[in-house]
Amino acid sequence: MHGISLDRYDLAILSELQKNSALTNSELGERVSLSPSQCSRRKARLEAEGVIKGYSARLDATSLGFGLRAITRVNLKAHGESMDGDFVTLLTKHAMVREAYSVSGDADYVLHIIAKDLTAFSDFIHHHLLPHPNVTQVRSEIILRSMKEEPGLPVKGG
């Protein structure tokens, strides 16, 4: 793993923290069979080495009024550092774009967009994305139902 040595305890800690990052060192220690102080030291090392990038709460989109999610594929007219940079700048200005990827295949970018409703989504597409001078094509699929959402990475431990 890029020069970082992880043993089974490290992997177990990572696995448990992905399930619940609010665990105390005592609770974590019980789950991975280490003392709270050992868990604390290992967590600090994993944070310092950049294996753990941060902690966050997973929120329920529907409870917060976000009723629409979409996967949007975007093609650009031309490519170059400044043109791609202008497009990325547009994306960073809009919180409804939750993820953006430069991809291979028939699209240049794939976006995960979340919106309050179809009207808000349509406004974003028609008033921000399509008018961008370098955007040539936009195709979206509305997510109807999620069969699997598993945050984090498939680490094994314990």
ZADO-1210 file (C-alpha; in nm, 4 decimals, padded with zeros to 6 digits):
<atoms>
<atom x="00.0000" y="00.0000" z="00.0000" code="MET" pos="1"/>
<atom x="00.2393" y="00.2694" z="-00.1189" code="HIS" pos="2"/>
<atom x="00.4929" y="00.1968" z="00.1542" code="GLY" pos="3"/>
<atom x="00.2426" y="00.1981" z="00.4415" code="ILE" pos="4"/>
<atom x="00.2477" y="-00.1210" z="00.6411" code="SER" pos="5"/>
<atom x="-00.0919" y="-00.2178" z="00.7815" code="LEU" pos="6"/>
<atom x="-00.1390" y="-00.5178" z="01.0079" code="ASP" pos="7"/>
<atom x="-00.4627" y="-00.6942" z="01.0949" code="ARG" pos="8"/>
<atom x="-00.5268" y="-00.4569" z="01.3874" code="TYR" pos="9"/>
<atom x="-00.4888" y="-00.1513" z="01.1638" code="ASP" pos="10"/>
<atom x="-00.7303" y="-00.3054" z="00.9125" code="LEU" pos="11"/>
<atom x="-00.9759" y="-00.3922" z="01.1892" code="ALA" pos="12"/>
<atom x="-00.9594" y="-00.0345" z="01.3217" code="ILE" pos="13"/>
<atom x="-01.0201" y="00.1038" z="00.9724" code="LEU" pos="14"/>
<atom x="-01.3118" y="-00.1321" z="00.9183" code="SER" pos="15"/>
<atom x="-01.4771" y="-00.0356" z="01.2478" code="GLU" pos="16"/>
<atom x="-01.4208" y="00.3377" z="01.1973" code="LEU" pos="17"/>
<atom x="-01.5838" y="00.3191" z="00.8540" code="GLN" pos="18"/>
<atom x="-01.8919" y="00.1691" z="01.0199" code="LYS" pos="19"/>
<atom x="-01.8963" y="00.4269" z="01.3005" code="ASN" pos="20"/>
<atom x="-01.6329" y="00.7002" z="01.3191" code="SER" pos="21"/>
<atom x="-01.7781" y="00.8270" z="01.6481" code="ALA" pos="22"/>
<atom x="-01.6515" y="00.5249" z="01.8438" code="LEU" pos="23"/>
<atom x="-01.4476" y="00.6108" z="02.1502" code="THR" pos="24"/>
<atom x="-01.1048" y="00.4517" z="02.1815" code="ASN" pos="25"/>
<atom x="-01.2502" y="00.2306" z="02.4538" code="SER" pos="26"/>
<atom x="-01.5351" y="00.1093" z="02.2298" code="GLU" pos="27"/>
<atom x="-01.2977" y="00.0643" z="01.9395" code="LEU" pos="28"/>
<atom x="-01.0574" y="-00.1325" z="02.1568" code="GLY" pos="29"/>
<atom x="-01.3343" y="-00.3719" z="02.2610" code="GLU" pos="30"/>
<atom x="-01.4229" y="-00.4364" z="01.8974" code="ARG" pos="31"/>
<atom x="-01.0669" y="-00.4949" z="01.7735" code="VAL" pos="32"/>
<atom x="-00.9174" y="-00.6569" z="02.0884" code="SER" pos="33"/>
<atom x="-00.6733" y="-00.3780" z="02.1737" code="LEU" pos="34"/>
<atom x="-00.6449" y="-00.1401" z="02.4659" code="SER" pos="35"/>
<atom x="-00.7856" y="00.2117" z="02.4279" code="PRO" pos="36"/>
<atom x="-00.4327" y="00.3584" z="02.4356" code="SER" pos="37"/>
<atom x="-00.3152" y="00.1223" z="02.1595" code="GLN" pos="38"/>
<atom x="-00.6174" y="00.2220" z="01.9497" code="CYS" pos="39"/>
<atom x="-00.5434" y="00.5889" z="02.0091" code="SER" pos="40"/>
<atom x="-00.1804" y="00.5523" z="01.8982" code="ARG" pos="41"/>
<atom x="-00.2730" y="00.3498" z="01.5927" code="ARG" pos="42"/>
<atom x="-00.5485" y="00.5945" z="01.4915" code="LYS" pos="43"/>
<atom x="-00.3068" y="00.8864" z="01.5305" code="ALA" pos="44"/>
<atom x="-00.0503" y="00.7076" z="01.3111" code="ARG" pos="45"/>
<atom x="-00.3117" y="00.6224" z="01.0460" code="LEU" pos="46"/>
<atom x="-00.4234" y="00.9866" z="01.0448" code="GLU" pos="47"/>
<atom x="-00.0653" y="01.1172" z="01.0251" code="ALA" pos="48"/>
<atom x="00.0167" y="00.8803" z="00.7361" code="GLU" pos="49"/>
<atom x="-00.2926" y="00.9968" z="00.5486" code="GLY" pos="50"/>
<atom x="-00.4667" y="00.6587" z="00.5507" code="VAL" pos="51"/>
<atom x="-00.7503" y="00.8206" z="00.7471" code="ILE" pos="52"/>
<atom x="-00.8301" y="01.1420" z="00.5620" code="LYS" pos="53"/>
<atom x="-01.0970" y="01.2681" z="00.8023" code="GLY" pos="54"/>
<atom x="-01.4269" y="01.1920" z="00.9690" code="TYR" pos="55"/>
<atom x="-01.7804" y="01.2819" z="00.8712" code="SER" pos="56"/>
<atom x="-02.1436" y="01.2027" z="00.9392" code="ALA" pos="57"/>
<atom x="-02.3539" y="01.0302" z="00.6728" code="ARG" pos="58"/>
<atom x="-02.6747" y="01.2247" z="00.6292" code="LEU" pos="59"/>
<atom x="-03.0083" y="01.1088" z="00.4925" code="ASP" pos="60"/>
<atom x="-03.0759" y="01.3083" z="00.1745" code="ALA" pos="61"/>
<atom x="-03.4514" y="01.2566" z="00.1788" code="THR" pos="62"/>
<atom x="-03.4833" y="01.3757" z="00.5390" code="SER" pos="63"/>
<atom x="-03.3068" y="01.6962" z="00.4356" code="LEU" pos="64"/>
<atom x="-03.5333" y="01.7539" z="00.1375" code="GLY" pos="65"/>
<atom x="-03.3084" y="01.6256" z="-00.1413" code="PHE" pos="66"/>
<atom x="-03.5470" y="01.4123" z="-00.3433" code="GLY" pos="67"/>
<atom x="-03.3547" y="01.3752" z="-00.6673" code="LEU" pos="68"/>
<atom x="-03.0228" y="01.2176" z="-00.7514" code="ARG" pos="69"/>
<atom x="-02.8803" y="01.1874" z="-01.0993" code="ALA" pos="70"/>
<atom x="-02.5789" y="01.0585" z="-01.2843" code="ILE" pos="71"/>
<atom x="-02.4877" y="01.3110" z="-01.5530" code="THR" pos="72"/>
<atom x="-02.2408" y="01.2547" z="-01.8350" code="ARG" pos="73"/>
<atom x="-02.0804" y="01.5589" z="-01.9919" code="VAL" pos="74"/>
<atom x="-01.8815" y="01.5983" z="-02.3119" code="ASN" pos="75"/>
<atom x="-01.6648" y="01.9019" z="-02.3809" code="LEU" pos="76"/>
<atom x="-01.6019" y="02.0634" z="-02.7216" code="LYS" pos="77"/>
<atom x="-01.2274" y="02.0804" z="-02.6726" code="ALA" pos="78"/>
<atom x="-00.9692" y="01.9847" z="-02.4167" code="HIS" pos="79"/>
<atom x="-00.6800" y="02.1638" z="-02.2649" code="GLY" pos="80"/>
<atom x="-00.5679" y="02.2660" z="-01.9218" code="GLU" pos="81"/>
<atom x="-00.7503" y="02.6008" z="-01.9219" code="SER" pos="82"/>
<atom x="-01.0706" y="02.4626" z="-02.0797" code="MET" pos="83"/>
<atom x="-01.0912" y="02.1711" z="-01.8394" code="ASP" pos="84"/>
<atom x="-01.0009" y="02.4065" z="-01.5544" code="GLY" pos="85"/>
<atom x="-01.2876" y="02.6416" z="-01.6433" code="ASP" pos="86"/>
<atom x="-01.5291" y="02.3490" z="-01.6389" code="PHE" pos="87"/>
<atom x="-01.3990" y="02.2228" z="-01.3038" code="VAL" pos="88"/>
<atom x="-01.4348" y="02.5759" z="-01.1638" code="THR" pos="89"/>
<atom x="-01.8012" y="02.5698" z="-01.2664" code="LEU" pos="90"/>
<atom x="-01.8494" y="02.2394" z="-01.0847" code="LEU" pos="91"/>
<atom x="-01.6870" y="02.3618" z="-00.7639" code="THR" pos="92"/>
<atom x="-01.9296" y="02.6561" z="-00.7502" code="LYS" pos="93"/>
<atom x="-02.2334" y="02.4281" z="-00.7272" code="HIS" pos="94"/>
<atom x="-02.2887" y="02.2220" z="-00.4134" code="ALA" pos="95"/>
<atom x="-02.5444" y="02.0031" z="-00.5886" code="MET" pos="96"/>
<atom x="-02.2527" y="01.8455" z="-00.7798" code="VAL" pos="97"/>
<atom x="-02.1415" y="01.6023" z="-00.5109" code="ARG" pos="98"/>
<atom x="-01.8872" y="01.4057" z="-00.7136" code="GLU" pos="99"/>
<atom x="-01.7168" y="01.4677" z="-01.0461" code="ALA" pos="100"/>
<atom x="-01.4887" y="01.2329" z="-01.2351" code="TYR" pos="101"/>
<atom x="-01.2846" y="01.2626" z="-01.5513" code="SER" pos="102"/>
<atom x="-01.3472" y="00.9299" z="-01.7218" code="VAL" pos="103"/>
<atom x="-01.2589" y="00.7180" z="-02.0219" code="SER" pos="104"/>
<atom x="-01.5328" y="00.6050" z="-02.2563" code="GLY" pos="105"/>
<atom x="-01.8051" y="00.8001" z="-02.4315" code="ASP" pos="106"/>
<atom x="-01.8148" y="01.0882" z="-02.1817" code="ALA" pos="107"/>
<atom x="-01.5445" y="01.3262" z="-02.0668" code="ASP" pos="108"/>
<atom x="-01.6894" y="01.3709" z="-01.7179" code="TYR" pos="109"/>
<atom x="-01.9382" y="01.1862" z="-01.4998" code="VAL" pos="110"/>
<atom x="-02.1138" y="01.3836" z="-01.2267" code="LEU" pos="111"/>
<atom x="-02.3205" y="01.2718" z="-00.9293" code="HIS" pos="112"/>
<atom x="-02.5775" y="01.5453" z="-00.8743" code="ILE" pos="113"/>
<atom x="-02.8244" y="01.5806" z="-00.5886" code="ILE" pos="114"/>
<atom x="-03.1126" y="01.8276" z="-00.5991" code="ALA" pos="115"/>
<atom x="-03.4249" y="01.9171" z="-00.4045" code="LYS" pos="116"/>
<atom x="-03.6468" y="01.8226" z="-00.6988" code="ASP" pos="117"/>
<atom x="-03.6695" y="01.7983" z="-01.0756" code="LEU" pos="118"/>
<atom x="-03.7151" y="02.1747" z="-01.1109" code="THR" pos="119"/>
<atom x="-03.3914" y="02.2494" z="-00.9237" code="ALA" pos="120"/>
<atom x="-03.2070" y="01.9845" z="-01.1250" code="PHE" pos="121"/>
<atom x="-03.3442" y="02.1202" z="-01.4535" code="SER" pos="122"/>
<atom x="-03.2478" y="02.4757" z="-01.3559" code="ASP" pos="123"/>
<atom x="-02.8904" y="02.3655" z="-01.2901" code="PHE" pos="124"/>
<atom x="-02.8659" y="02.1800" z="-01.6210" code="ILE" pos="125"/>
<atom x="-03.0292" y="02.4551" z="-01.8306" code="HIS" pos="126"/>
<atom x="-02.8913" y="02.7644" z="-01.6575" code="HIS" pos="127"/>
<atom x="-02.5414" y="02.6560" z="-01.5572" code="HIS" pos="128"/>
<atom x="-02.4197" y="02.3367" z="-01.7227" code="LEU" pos="129"/>
<atom x="-02.5490" y="02.3662" z="-02.0813" code="LEU" pos="130"/>
<atom x="-02.4612" y="02.7376" z="-02.1202" code="PRO" pos="131"/>
<atom x="-02.0962" y="02.6704" z="-02.0342" code="HIS" pos="132"/>
<atom x="-01.9042" y="02.7579" z="-02.3529" code="PRO" pos="133"/>
<atom x="-01.7078" y="02.4334" z="-02.3584" code="ASN" pos="134"/>
<atom x="-01.9970" y="02.1927" z="-02.2913" code="VAL" pos="135"/>
<atom x="-02.1187" y="02.0185" z="-02.6047" code="THR" pos="136"/>
<atom x="-02.3414" y="01.7406" z="-02.4686" code="GLN" pos="137"/>
<atom x="-02.5130" y="01.6521" z="-02.1406" code="VAL" pos="138"/>
<atom x="-02.6915" y="01.3222" z="-02.0743" code="ARG" pos="139"/>
<atom x="-02.8524" y="01.2413" z="-01.7404" code="SER" pos="140"/>
<atom x="-03.0034" y="00.9403" z="-01.5743" code="GLU" pos="141"/>
<atom x="-03.2287" y="01.0015" z="-01.2752" code="ILE" pos="142"/>
<atom x="-03.1653" y="00.7526" z="-00.9963" code="ILE" pos="143"/>
<atom x="-03.4982" y="00.5841" z="-00.9246" code="LEU" pos="144"/>
<atom x="-03.3907" y="00.3516" z="-00.6465" code="ARG" pos="145"/>
<atom x="-03.0672" y="00.2530" z="-00.4798" code="SER" pos="146"/>
<atom x="-02.9961" y="-00.1166" z="-00.4399" code="MET" pos="147"/>
<atom x="-02.6579" y="-00.0732" z="-00.2735" code="LYS" pos="148"/>
<atom x="-02.4769" y="00.2185" z="-00.1186" code="GLU" pos="149"/>
<atom x="-02.1727" y="00.1164" z="00.0737" code="GLU" pos="150"/>
<atom x="-01.9500" y="00.4015" z="00.1811" code="PRO" pos="151"/>
<atom x="-01.5838" y="00.3535" z="00.2507" code="GLY" pos="152"/>
<atom x="-01.3428" y="00.0931" z="00.1214" code="LEU" pos="153"/>
<atom x="-01.3544" y="-00.2879" z="00.1439" code="PRO" pos="154"/>
<atom x="-01.0908" y="-00.3322" z="00.4137" code="VAL" pos="155"/>
<atom x="-01.0766" y="-00.6538" z="00.6095" code="LYS" pos="156"/>
<atom x="-00.9495" y="-00.6931" z="00.9589" code="GLY" pos="157"/>
<atom x="-00.9994" y="-00.8658" z="01.2866" code="GLY" pos="158"/>
</atoms>
